[in-house]
Amino acid sequence: MMHYTYKYPRPCVAADAAIVCLTSQGADVLLIQRKNEPYKGKWALPGGFVEMDETCDRAAERELEEETGIKGIALKQFHTYSAVHRDPRHRTISVIYYAVVEATHRPEHKPGDDAAESRWFHFDALPQLAFDHNLILTELKQYLAL
């Protein structure tokens, strides 16, 4: 295990996953309802903090599995979000991943870990999301030309 002590605070790193499902009506995204503060009860992308012994890629896979039960989906890195006040707890930088699946391959999901619920939402009918996840999904929608 690595141990470091710094004179100045350091940011935390998170990894979040957007699973997009293409349907005949457009596109849906899988969200989780947060079980804990901050933003308890709000919807968000599945994700969480990167552990000291894992890569961001692995953290995104782990968090997706812990919070939705989904595993084995190839995630691609989309963008890094680093606005200073994006997380009310502390300075958090988040690496966002995504995967696009067809409706015929929509993965089964079930909430777990710190997710109270998991549900598909149409991109044109998203609830108000926790953190800056509305911005993230707006930019992902543009990037994927949905």
C-alpha positions, -999 to +999 in steps of 0.1 A: +000+000+000+012+035-008+013+061+019+018+098+012+015+129+032+012+162+015+012+197+030-017+207+006-051+191+000-054+169-031-085+162-052-105+129-052-110+110-085-143+093-094-154+072-124-189+072-137-206+051-164-234+061-188-251+031-204-271+042-234-297+020-250-309+028-285-346+021-290-372+027-317-382+059-297-347+073-295-322+066-266-325+058-230-298+060-202-295+040-171-296+060-139-294+051-102-312+068-074-288+078-047-293+062-013-270+086+006-261+122+009-252+143-009-282+144-032-300+115-014-330+105-035-317+123-066-309+104-098-273+101-110-250+081-133-237+049-116-202+056-103-180+064-074-145+069-062-114+053-076-096+031-051-059+035-045-051+001-061-072+004-093-073+023-126-101+046-136-112+020-162-115-007-135-133+017-111-160+025-137-165-013-143-166-020-105-190+008-097-213-001-125-215-037-113-219-027-076-247-002-082-266-019-111-254-055-112-242-050-148-209-064-158-191-074-190-200-043-210-171-026-229-169+009-216-152+037-236-138+068-220-158+099-229-146+130-210-131+142-177-151+167-157-132+189-133-152+220-124-140+231-089-174+229-071-190+199-089-192+179-057-203+196-025-182+173-003-148+181-017-128+186-048-137+158-071-125+151-107-147+125-126-137+104-156-169+096-175-173+063-195-200+052-218-214+022-237-241+021-263-263-010-266-292-019-289-326-025-273-323-062-281-292-063-259-305-041-231-288-054-199-308-065-169-301-043-138-308-042-102-299-016-076-271-024-052-245-009-029-254+028-024-281+029-051-317+028-038-331+022-073-320+018-109-341+028-139-339+036-176-348+072-186-354+086-221-328+112-229-356+137-236-372+131-202-344+132-177-351+141-141-330+168-124-298+149-117-272+150-089-239+168-093-233+180-129-247+149-145-273+168-165-244+187-182-226+154-187-256+137-204-263+168-225-227+167-238-228+129-243-260+132-262-244+158-285-213+137-289-233+105-298-256+126-321-287+112-305 
